[in-house]
Amino acid sequence: MNVEEFRDYCIALPDATEKMPFQAFPAGKSVLAFYVGGKIFCYLDIDRFEMCNIKCDPLIIDDLKERYEAVSKPFNMNPKYWIGIRFNSDMPDTMVKEMVEKSYLIVKGKKRG
């Protein structure tokens, strides 16, 4: 998967928007974040395209880390609720997209409540 394909997938989710919210920080100038209901559900560095960070069900985080080398601690987010996923590793692209959609649904659900 490449950055354009990943971006197209994320922005195609219903009501998803994108922003580059960390422009004030030197390390954040190329961080693209995807939102639903004004809340981030996924973000990544588009210049490096090594990994994305997504919200995750805390009950499955440890299992995912055991099953996939691609799953790690998130960058700059609470590891109780977020994970990092390295692209083009041992997690198939279809599974990465499924995890992004789950993150989107978690965040969207919280907005409704």
C-alpha beads as a LAMMPS data file, in Angstrom:
LAMMPS data file: protein, C-alpha beads

113 atoms
112 bonds

1 atom types
1 bond types

-500.0 500.0 xlo xhi
-500.0 500.0 ylo yhi
-500.0 500.0 zlo zhi

Masses

1 110.0

Atoms # bond

1 1 1 0.000 0.000 0.000
2 1 1 1.174 3.524 -0.670
3 1 1 0.303 6.876 0.883
4 1 1 -2.156 7.878 -1.866
5 1 1 -4.098 4.618 -1.611
6 1 1 -4.218 4.885 2.169
7 1 1 -5.370 8.511 2.081
8 1 1 -8.060 7.701 -0.484
9 1 1 -9.356 4.916 1.753
10 1 1 -9.516 7.084 4.886
11 1 1 -11.122 10.106 3.267
12 1 1 -13.753 7.907 1.577
13 1 1 -15.240 6.897 4.931
14 1 1 -18.582 8.708 5.438
15 1 1 -18.190 12.213 6.902
16 1 1 -14.403 11.834 7.181
17 1 1 -12.337 14.988 6.846
18 1 1 -8.606 15.597 6.835
19 1 1 -6.360 18.272 8.288
20 1 1 -2.718 18.863 9.024
21 1 1 -3.203 20.020 12.626
22 1 1 0.354 20.021 13.906
23 1 1 1.922 22.685 11.668
24 1 1 3.176 24.644 14.680
25 1 1 5.544 21.798 15.592
26 1 1 8.649 21.090 13.474
27 1 1 8.137 17.311 13.732
28 1 1 4.440 17.648 12.876
29 1 1 4.564 19.594 9.635
30 1 1 3.852 16.510 7.512
31 1 1 1.370 14.800 9.850
32 1 1 -1.996 14.247 8.207
33 1 1 -4.943 13.480 10.483
34 1 1 -8.331 12.069 9.570
35 1 1 -11.362 13.131 11.570
36 1 1 -14.979 12.163 12.054
37 1 1 -17.246 14.381 14.119
38 1 1 -14.327 16.693 14.862
39 1 1 -12.246 13.918 16.500
40 1 1 -9.137 12.191 15.121
41 1 1 -9.486 8.526 14.194
42 1 1 -6.199 8.103 12.310
43 1 1 -3.015 10.050 11.672
44 1 1 0.295 9.501 9.910
45 1 1 3.394 11.247 8.628
46 1 1 2.823 11.524 4.876
47 1 1 6.487 12.254 4.116
48 1 1 7.720 9.096 5.816
49 1 1 4.684 6.778 5.351
50 1 1 5.964 4.196 7.793
51 1 1 3.023 3.824 10.147
52 1 1 -0.374 5.125 11.129
53 1 1 -1.827 5.621 14.580
54 1 1 -5.419 4.613 15.240
55 1 1 -7.868 4.295 18.098
56 1 1 -8.401 0.685 19.150
57 1 1 -10.575 -1.382 21.452
58 1 1 -8.422 -1.800 24.595
59 1 1 -9.597 -5.414 24.917
60 1 1 -7.807 -6.475 21.713
61 1 1 -4.609 -4.412 21.836
62 1 1 -2.480 -7.055 23.559
63 1 1 -3.733 -9.775 21.203
64 1 1 -2.909 -7.650 18.164
65 1 1 0.598 -6.977 19.504
66 1 1 1.145 -10.716 20.007
67 1 1 -0.144 -11.628 16.542
68 1 1 1.488 -8.875 14.455
69 1 1 4.950 -7.343 14.564
70 1 1 3.385 -4.408 12.719
71 1 1 1.436 -3.378 15.822
72 1 1 3.244 -1.200 18.329
73 1 1 2.790 1.671 20.736
74 1 1 1.279 4.764 19.145
75 1 1 3.230 7.944 18.638
76 1 1 2.262 10.538 21.224
77 1 1 -1.115 9.014 22.195
78 1 1 -2.377 6.953 25.121
79 1 1 -1.332 3.313 24.484
80 1 1 -4.365 2.126 26.431
81 1 1 -6.645 3.310 23.614
82 1 1 -4.383 3.785 20.595
83 1 1 -2.005 1.621 18.563
84 1 1 0.549 2.208 15.868
85 1 1 0.519 0.009 12.766
86 1 1 3.578 -0.186 10.510
87 1 1 2.718 -0.306 6.829
88 1 1 3.951 -3.069 4.542
89 1 1 4.800 -5.364 7.420
90 1 1 3.181 -8.621 8.554
91 1 1 -0.353 -7.203 8.819
92 1 1 -2.105 -7.481 5.439
93 1 1 -3.318 -4.230 3.879
94 1 1 -6.906 -5.445 4.113
95 1 1 -6.500 -5.879 7.869
96 1 1 -4.888 -2.437 8.212
97 1 1 -7.920 -0.928 6.466
98 1 1 -10.265 -2.952 8.663
99 1 1 -8.507 -1.620 11.763
100 1 1 -8.774 1.956 10.456
101 1 1 -12.494 1.465 9.876
102 1 1 -12.887 0.116 13.416
103 1 1 -11.084 3.205 14.728
104 1 1 -13.400 5.407 12.684
105 1 1 -16.452 3.610 14.129
106 1 1 -15.138 3.885 17.709
107 1 1 -14.601 7.624 17.332
108 1 1 -17.862 8.170 15.461
109 1 1 -19.768 6.267 18.136
110 1 1 -18.289 8.380 20.906
111 1 1 -19.366 11.550 19.101
112 1 1 -22.982 10.375 19.048
113 1 1 -23.035 9.505 22.736

Bonds

1 1 1 2
2 1 2 3
3 1 3 4
4 1 4 5
5 1 5 6
6 1 6 7
7 1 7 8
8 1 8 9
9 1 9 10
10 1 10 11
11 1 11 12
12 1 12 13
13 1 13 14
14 1 14 15
15 1 15 16
16 1 16 17
17 1 17 18
18 1 18 19
19 1 19 20
20 1 20 21
21 1 21 22
22 1 22 23
23 1 23 24
24 1 24 25
25 1 25 26
26 1 26 27
27 1 27 28
28 1 28 29
29 1 29 30
30 1 30 31
31 1 31 32
32 1 32 33
33 1 33 34
34 1 34 35
35 1 35 36
36 1 36 37
37 1 37 38
38 1 38 39
39 1 39 40
40 1 40 41
41 1 41 42
42 1 42 43
43 1 43 44
44 1 44 45
45 1 45 46
46 1 46 47
47 1 47 48
48 1 48 49
49 1 49 50
50 1 50 51
51 1 51 52
52 1 52 53
53 1 53 54
54 1 54 55
55 1 55 56
56 1 56 57
57 1 57 58
58 1 58 59
59 1 59 60
60 1 60 61
61 1 61 62
62 1 62 63
63 1 63 64
64 1 64 65
65 1 65 66
66 1 66 67
67 1 67 68
68 1 68 69
69 1 69 70
70 1 70 71
71 1 71 72
72 1 72 73
73 1 73 74
74 1 74 75
75 1 75 76
76 1 76 77
77 1 77 78
78 1 78 79
79 1 79 80
80 1 80 81
81 1 81 82
82 1 82 83
83 1 83 84
84 1 84 85
85 1 85 86
86 1 86 87
87 1 87 88
88 1 88 89
89 1 89 90
90 1 90 91
91 1 91 92
92 1 92 93
93 1 93 94
94 1 94 95
95 1 95 96
96 1 96 97
97 1 97 98
98 1 98 99
99 1 99 100
100 1 100 101
101 1 101 102
102 1 102 103
103 1 103 104
104 1 104 105
105 1 105 106
106 1 106 107
107 1 107 108
108 1 108 109
109 1 109 110
110 1 110 111
111 1 111 112
112 1 112 113
